[in-house]
């Protein structure tokens, strides 16, 4: 890494590290590893080729922190499910789904998650904020450092992608 990149990263860290930590704590108040997420966010930025060329580094950092946090939550849930599988069968909560229904729901969720992963990062994040977290386009624009129109476009493109994947999946069945 060049001295210019190193100085750029240091400046960004000093300017945005606390804000990124507050962002993670605000969205995921029970997240125990906020400091690790902030560090990993800047590590990812340092691995980016020519980080000083990023147009909106704050949005990049916030998006990266959000993705890292979501990934940590997914891994944590998987570990908990695997730990449940090792528990005594009578201690596993009955969620009212038959094994077949559970498996179908699990497969659908995995397909949906894979479809989301196919989207560009900002598009995926805008879609999740809008459809899952219920944020307005103004809130999304503010969080991601984009315009309201950009938020609307990202959500629309993501919905078109998901719709196309659903249609293709339904045609396959």
C-alpha positions as CSV (number, residue, x, y, z in Angstrom):
1,X,0.0,0.0,0.0
2,X,1.3,3.4,-0.9
3,X,1.9,6.2,1.6
4,X,-0.9,8.2,-0.1
5,X,-3.3,5.3,0.4
6,X,-2.2,4.8,3.9
7,X,-2.7,8.5,4.7
8,X,-6.1,8.4,3.0
9,X,-7.2,5.4,5.1
10,X,-5.9,7.0,8.3
11,X,-7.8,10.2,7.5
12,X,-11.0,8.2,6.8
13,X,-10.6,6.2,10.0
14,X,-10.2,9.3,12.1
15,X,-13.2,10.9,10.4
16,X,-15.6,8.0,10.3
17,X,-14.7,5.2,12.7
18,X,-16.9,6.5,15.5
19,X,-19.8,7.1,13.1
20,X,-19.6,3.6,11.7
21,X,-19.6,2.2,15.2
22,X,-22.7,4.3,16.1
23,X,-24.3,3.2,12.8
24,X,-23.8,-0.5,13.7
25,X,-25.0,0.0,17.3
26,X,-28.0,1.9,16.1
27,X,-29.1,-0.7,13.6
28,X,-28.1,-3.8,15.6
29,X,-28.2,-2.7,19.3
30,X,-27.4,-6.3,20.5
31,X,-24.3,-6.7,18.3
32,X,-21.4,-7.5,20.7
33,X,-18.6,-7.1,18.2
34,X,-19.0,-3.5,17.0
35,X,-15.3,-2.7,17.4
36,X,-14.3,-5.8,15.3
37,X,-16.8,-4.8,12.6
38,X,-15.4,-1.3,12.4
39,X,-11.8,-2.7,12.1
40,X,-12.8,-5.3,9.5
41,X,-14.6,-2.5,7.5
42,X,-11.4,-0.5,7.3
43,X,-9.4,-3.7,6.5
44,X,-11.7,-4.4,3.6
45,X,-11.2,-0.8,2.4
46,X,-7.5,-1.2,2.7
47,X,-7.6,-4.3,0.5
48,X,-9.6,-2.4,-2.2
49,X,-7.4,-1.4,-5.1
50,X,-6.8,2.3,-5.1
51,X,-9.3,3.2,-2.3
52,X,-8.8,6.9,-2.8
53,X,-10.7,6.5,-6.1
54,X,-13.9,5.6,-4.4
55,X,-16.4,8.5,-5.0
56,X,-18.2,8.3,-1.7
57,X,-16.0,6.5,0.9
58,X,-18.4,7.1,3.7
59,X,-21.2,5.3,1.9
60,X,-18.8,2.5,1.0
61,X,-17.7,2.1,4.6
62,X,-21.3,2.1,5.9
63,X,-22.4,-0.4,3.3
64,X,-19.4,-2.6,4.1
65,X,-20.1,-2.4,7.8
66,X,-23.8,-3.3,7.2
67,X,-22.8,-6.3,5.1
68,X,-20.2,-7.5,7.6
69,X,-22.8,-7.3,10.4
70,X,-25.4,-9.2,8.4
71,X,-22.9,-11.8,7.6
72,X,-21.9,-12.2,11.3
73,X,-25.6,-12.5,12.2
74,X,-26.1,-15.2,9.6
75,X,-23.0,-17.1,10.8
76,X,-24.2,-16.8,14.4
77,X,-27.7,-18.1,13.5
78,X,-26.1,-21.1,11.7
79,X,-23.9,-21.9,14.7
80,X,-26.9,-21.7,17.0
81,X,-28.9,-24.0,14.7
82,X,-26.1,-26.5,14.6
83,X,-25.8,-26.3,18.4
84,X,-29.5,-27.0,18.6
85,X,-29.1,-30.0,16.3
86,X,-26.7,-31.4,18.9
87,X,-29.2,-30.8,21.8
88,X,-31.6,-33.4,23.1
89,X,-34.5,-33.8,20.7
90,X,-37.1,-33.0,23.4
91,X,-35.3,-29.7,24.1
92,X,-35.6,-28.4,20.5
93,X,-38.6,-26.0,20.2
94,X,-41.4,-27.2,18.0
95,X,-42.1,-24.4,15.5
96,X,-45.1,-26.1,14.2
97,X,-43.6,-27.0,10.8
98,X,-43.3,-30.6,9.6
99,X,-39.8,-31.6,8.4
100,X,-41.0,-31.4,4.8
101,X,-42.4,-27.8,5.3
102,X,-39.4,-26.8,7.2
103,X,-37.1,-28.1,4.4
104,X,-39.1,-26.3,1.7
105,X,-39.1,-23.0,3.6
106,X,-35.4,-23.4,4.2
107,X,-34.7,-24.0,0.5
108,X,-36.8,-21.0,-0.5
109,X,-34.9,-18.8,2.0
110,X,-31.6,-20.1,0.6
111,X,-32.6,-19.4,-3.0
112,X,-33.8,-15.9,-2.0
113,X,-30.6,-15.2,-0.2
114,X,-28.6,-16.4,-3.2
115,X,-30.6,-14.1,-5.5
116,X,-29.9,-11.2,-3.2
117,X,-26.2,-12.1,-3.2
118,X,-26.3,-11.8,-7.0
119,X,-27.2,-8.1,-6.8
120,X,-24.6,-5.3,-6.6
121,X,-23.9,-4.3,-3.1
122,X,-25.7,-0.9,-3.0
123,X,-28.7,-2.4,-4.8
124,X,-28.9,-5.3,-2.3
125,X,-28.6,-3.0,0.6
126,X,-31.3,-0.6,-0.7
127,X,-33.6,-3.5,-1.3
128,X,-33.1,-4.9,2.2
129,X,-33.6,-1.5,3.8
130,X,-36.8,-0.9,1.8
131,X,-38.5,-4.3,1.7
132,X,-37.3,-5.9,4.9
133,X,-36.5,-3.0,7.3
134,X,-39.3,-0.8,6.0
135,X,-37.2,2.3,5.4
136,X,-38.4,5.1,3.2
137,X,-36.4,6.0,0.1
138,X,-35.3,9.2,1.8
139,X,-33.9,7.2,4.8
140,X,-32.2,4.8,2.4
141,X,-30.7,7.8,0.4
142,X,-29.4,9.3,3.6
143,X,-27.9,6.0,4.9
144,X,-26.2,5.0,1.7
145,X,-25.2,8.5,0.6
146,X,-27.2,8.4,-2.6
147,X,-30.1,10.3,-4.1
148,X,-33.7,9.5,-3.4
149,X,-34.0,8.7,-7.1
150,X,-31.0,6.4,-6.9
151,X,-32.6,4.6,-4.0
152,X,-35.9,4.2,-6.0
153,X,-33.9,2.9,-9.0
154,X,-31.8,0.4,-6.9
155,X,-34.9,-1.0,-5.2
156,X,-36.7,-1.3,-8.6
157,X,-33.8,-3.0,-10.2
158,X,-33.5,-5.4,-7.3
159,X,-37.2,-6.2,-7.4
160,X,-37.0,-6.8,-11.2
161,X,-34.1,-9.2,-10.6
162,X,-35.9,-11.1,-7.8
163,X,-39.1,-11.2,-9.9
164,X,-37.2,-12.6,-12.9
165,X,-35.6,-15.2,-10.7
166,X,-38.9,-16.2,-9.1
167,X,-40.5,-16.6,-12.6
168,X,-37.6,-18.7,-13.8
169,X,-37.8,-20.8,-10.6
170,X,-41.6,-21.3,-11.0
171,X,-41.1,-22.2,-14.7
172,X,-38.6,-24.9,-13.7
173,X,-41.1,-26.5,-11.3
